[in-house]
Structures are given as structure tokens and as C-alpha cells.
């Protein structure tokens, strides 16, 4: 969760400041994303494709998940 916060701070400072200004803690939304690997946020066909990539990225799984969550936050 802290890595996601730092990544968003670096790539989208206005979004990071907006969340901070309104008292939104990254833990409030990103814990669920990290815990269930976005299965509750995206449709099943997309989940299957995403999980296929997770399985293929054995060494870089955590980094890939971090960037997927950042992209999800930036474009949602």
C-alpha cells in the first residue's frame, strides 16, 4: 500500500494531493485491490486475462500488481 502511495505521488502529484486534502487513506481502497487481486472490481473475462499475466510474471508479480493498481486508480 505504501509503494502504491509513493508511486502515485511520483506520477500524479495532483491526484495524490487531492486524496490527501480530502483525507482519503490509500488503505481504504487499495487493501481490497491487493487482497483480492482486483477480482471484485473488473469483469470475469478481464480477471482471467489479468490472472494469466500474474501467473506468467512469477518473479515480477508484486511489481506488476502495483502498476496495475496504479493504472486502475489513474484511469478509474
C-alpha positions as CSV (number, residue, x, y, z in Angstrom):
1,X,0.0,0.0,0.0
2,X,2.8,2.4,0.8
3,X,4.5,1.6,-2.5
4,X,1.3,2.5,-4.3
5,X,1.1,5.7,-2.4
6,X,4.7,6.6,-3.3
7,X,4.2,5.7,-7.0
8,X,1.0,7.8,-7.3
9,X,2.8,10.7,-5.6
10,X,5.6,10.5,-8.2
11,X,3.5,10.1,-11.3
12,X,0.4,12.1,-10.5
13,X,1.1,14.7,-7.8
14,X,-2.3,16.5,-8.2
15,X,-4.2,13.2,-7.6
16,X,-2.1,12.4,-4.6
17,X,-2.6,15.9,-3.1
18,X,-6.4,15.6,-3.8
19,X,-6.6,12.3,-1.9
20,X,-4.5,13.8,0.9
21,X,-6.6,17.0,1.1
22,X,-9.8,15.0,1.4
23,X,-8.4,12.7,4.0
24,X,-8.6,9.6,1.8
25,X,-6.2,7.0,3.0
26,X,-4.8,4.6,0.3
27,X,-5.5,1.7,2.7
28,X,-9.3,2.4,2.3
29,X,-9.3,1.3,-1.3
30,X,-6.0,-0.4,-2.2
31,X,-6.1,-3.1,0.5
32,X,-9.1,-4.7,-1.2
33,X,-7.4,-4.4,-4.6
34,X,-4.2,-6.0,-3.2
35,X,-6.0,-8.6,-1.2
36,X,-8.4,-10.0,-3.9
37,X,-6.2,-9.1,-6.9
38,X,-9.0,-6.8,-8.4
39,X,-11.4,-9.7,-8.8
40,X,-14.3,-7.6,-7.4
41,X,-13.5,-4.5,-9.5
42,X,-13.3,-5.9,-13.0
43,X,-15.4,-8.3,-15.1
44,X,-14.6,-12.0,-15.1
45,X,-13.1,-12.2,-18.6
46,X,-10.7,-9.3,-17.7
47,X,-9.9,-11.0,-14.4
48,X,-9.0,-14.2,-16.2
49,X,-6.6,-12.4,-18.6
50,X,-5.1,-10.4,-15.7
51,X,-4.5,-13.5,-13.6
52,X,-3.0,-15.2,-16.6
53,X,-0.4,-12.4,-16.7
54,X,0.1,-12.7,-12.9
55,X,0.9,-16.4,-13.2
56,X,3.3,-15.7,-16.1
57,X,5.1,-12.9,-14.2
58,X,6.3,-15.1,-11.3
59,X,9.3,-13.0,-10.4
60,X,7.8,-9.6,-11.1
61,X,4.3,-10.4,-9.7
62,X,4.3,-7.8,-6.9
63,X,5.7,-5.0,-9.2
64,X,3.2,-5.9,-11.9
65,X,0.3,-5.8,-9.3
66,X,1.5,-2.4,-8.1
67,X,1.5,-0.9,-11.6
68,X,-1.9,-2.5,-12.4
69,X,-3.4,-0.9,-9.2
70,X,-1.8,2.5,-10.1
71,X,-3.2,2.4,-13.6
72,X,-6.6,1.4,-12.2
73,X,-6.5,4.4,-9.8
74,X,-5.4,6.8,-12.5
75,X,-7.9,5.8,-15.1
76,X,-11.0,4.8,-13.0
